[in-house]
């Protein structure tokens, strides 16, 4: 992350994204594959497609796939404009196995009245009935490393020569994480 100064002196926190050009690898049709989708590929270091992602019709691509996309077509940062609103999806940072206080924001137990060595414990897990832990109970467990989508992010600046996007705000994941950028 960095910051950009506006003409009137305001400061915007922005995240710089290197958005390398993606290629339309394949177009799936209802006749041949049973559904409509566009498959995009991102070239890796060895000249092969390192990442392949499929976007189904109706959710993230235009309704008329045959007329909108052709195999081999490149999609770059030039398809966006400054001021556009986008939604960005990615995998959040993994935090490993965490307790209930950190994972769910529980307050923990009292530091008095006989509570010893239990400050950050969960407490009671269930009652007398139904004699089991009810599904969905918030307990310690694996935290992070899940798909997160942030909507209504604004593109502040575009550098088409270097394939850079400056997006206002923070994004999910660590540095170098693969992100999906879709216009709203």
C-alpha positions in Angstrom: 0.0 0.0 0.0 1.0 3.6 -0.5 -0.8 7.0 -0.7 -1.7 9.4 -3.5 -2.3 13.1 -3.0 -5.4 14.6 -4.7 -5.2 18.0 -6.4 -7.1 19.6 -3.5 -4.6 18.2 -0.9 -6.6 15.2 0.3 -4.6 11.9 0.8 -5.9 8.6 -0.5 -4.6 5.2 0.8 -4.2 3.1 -2.3 -3.0 -0.4 -3.1 -0.9 -0.9 -6.3 -1.8 -3.9 -8.3 0.3 -5.3 -11.1 -2.4 -6.4 -13.5 -0.7 -8.4 -16.2 -2.7 -9.0 -19.4 -4.9 -12.1 -19.3 -5.8 -14.1 -22.4 -9.1 -15.6 -23.3 -8.0 -19.3 -23.5 -11.3 -21.0 -24.2 -15.0 -20.2 -24.6 -17.3 -22.8 -23.3 -20.7 -23.1 -25.0 -24.0 -24.7 -23.9 -24.1 -27.0 -26.9 -20.6 -28.4 -26.4 -20.0 -28.2 -22.6 -23.5 -27.9 -21.1 -22.9 -24.3 -19.8 -21.6 -21.0 -20.9 -18.3 -19.6 -19.6 -15.1 -17.8 -20.5 -11.8 -19.3 -19.4 -9.0 -16.7 -18.8 -5.3 -17.6 -18.5 -2.4 -15.7 -17.0 1.1 -16.5 -18.3 3.8 -17.5 -15.9 7.5 -17.2 -16.0 8.1 -20.2 -18.3 5.7 -19.0 -21.0 2.9 -21.4 -19.9 -0.4 -20.5 -18.4 0.3 -20.5 -14.6 -3.3 -19.6 -13.6 -6.6 -20.5 -15.3 -9.9 -19.1 -14.1 -13.4 -19.7 -15.5 -16.1 -17.1 -15.3 -19.6 -18.5 -15.9 -22.3 -16.7 -17.9 -24.7 -14.6 -15.8 -22.4 -14.1 -12.9 -19.3 -12.2 -14.0 -19.4 -12.0 -17.8 -21.6 -10.5 -20.4 -24.7 -12.5 -21.5 -23.7 -12.7 -25.1 -20.5 -14.7 -24.9 -20.1 -15.5 -28.6 -20.2 -11.9 -29.7 -18.3 -10.4 -26.7 -15.2 -12.7 -26.5 -13.0 -14.5 -28.9 -10.3 -17.1 -28.0 -6.9 -15.4 -28.0 -8.2 -12.0 -27.1 -6.2 -10.1 -24.5 -7.7 -8.3 -21.5 -5.5 -5.7 -20.0 -5.7 -2.6 -17.6 -6.9 -0.6 -20.6 -10.4 -2.1 -20.1 -10.7 -0.1 -16.9 -11.0 3.7 -16.5 -10.1 6.0 -13.6 -13.1 6.4 -11.3 -14.6 2.9 -12.1 -16.0 0.9 -9.3 -14.7 -2.7 -9.1 -15.0 -5.7 -6.9 -11.8 -7.6 -6.1 -11.6 -11.2 -4.8 -8.7 -13.0 -3.4 -7.5 -15.5 -0.7 -7.0 -13.8 2.7 -3.9 -14.3 4.8 -3.9 -17.6 6.8 -3.6 -17.3 10.5 -3.4 -20.9 11.5 -5.3 -22.5 14.4 -6.6 -19.7 16.7 -8.6 -19.6 19.9 -12.2 -18.2 20.2 -11.1 -14.8 21.6 -9.0 -14.0 18.5 -11.1 -15.9 15.9 -14.6 -14.6 17.0 -13.8 -11.6 19.2 -15.0 -13.2 22.4 -14.2 -11.2 25.5 -12.7 -14.0 27.6 -13.4 -14.7 31.2 -13.2 -12.6 34.4 -9.8 -12.2 36.1 -11.4 -12.7 39.5 -13.8 -14.9 41.4 -12.0 -18.2 41.1 -11.1 -18.0 37.5 -7.5 -19.3 37.3 -5.6 -20.1 34.1 -8.8 -19.6 32.0 -8.7 -16.0 30.9 -9.0 -16.7 27.2 -11.0 -19.9 27.2 -14.3 -20.5 25.5 -16.5 -21.2 28.5 -19.5 -23.4 28.4 -20.0 -25.2 25.0 -23.5 -26.6 25.4 -26.4 -27.2 27.7 -28.1 -30.3 29.1 -30.3 -30.6 26.0 -29.6 -31.7 23.2 -26.5 -33.5 24.8 -24.2 -32.5 21.9 -22.5 -29.5 20.5 -24.9 -27.7 18.3 -23.8 -27.2 14.7 -22.4 -23.7 14.0 -21.1 -23.1 17.5 -18.3 -20.6 17.4 -15.2 -22.4 18.7 -11.4 -22.4 18.2 -10.2 -23.5 14.8 -8.6 -22.6 11.5 -8.7 -18.9 10.8 -8.1 -17.1 7.5 -7.0 -18.5 4.1 -10.5 -18.2 2.7 -11.9 -16.4 -0.3 -12.8 -12.8 0.4 -14.5 -10.3 -1.9 -14.4 -6.6 -1.4 -17.0 -4.5 -3.4 -17.2 -0.9 -4.4 -13.4 -0.2 -4.6 -12.5 2.8 -6.7 -9.8 2.8 -9.3 -7.8 6.0 -8.7 -5.0 5.8 -11.2 -4.1 3.6 -14.2 -0.6 3.1 -15.6 -1.1 1.2 -18.9 2.6 1.1 -19.8 3.5 -0.8 -16.6 0.2 -2.6 -16.2 -0.4 -1.0 -12.8 -3.8 -0.2 -11.1 -4.0 2.0 -8.0 -7.1 1.0 -6.1 -8.4 3.1 -3.2 -8.3 1.0 0.0 -6.9 -2.4 1.2 -7.2 -5.7 -0.6 -7.4 -9.3 0.7 -4.3 -11.5 0.9 -0.5 -11.1 1.2 1.9 -9.6 -1.3 1.9 -11.5 -4.6 -1.5 -13.0 -4.1 -3.6 -13.7 -7.3 -6.6 -11.3 -7.4 -9.7 -11.3 -9.6 -10.8 -7.8 -10.6 -14.3 -7.4 -12.0 -16.1 -4.2 -12.9 -19.5 -3.6 -11.3 
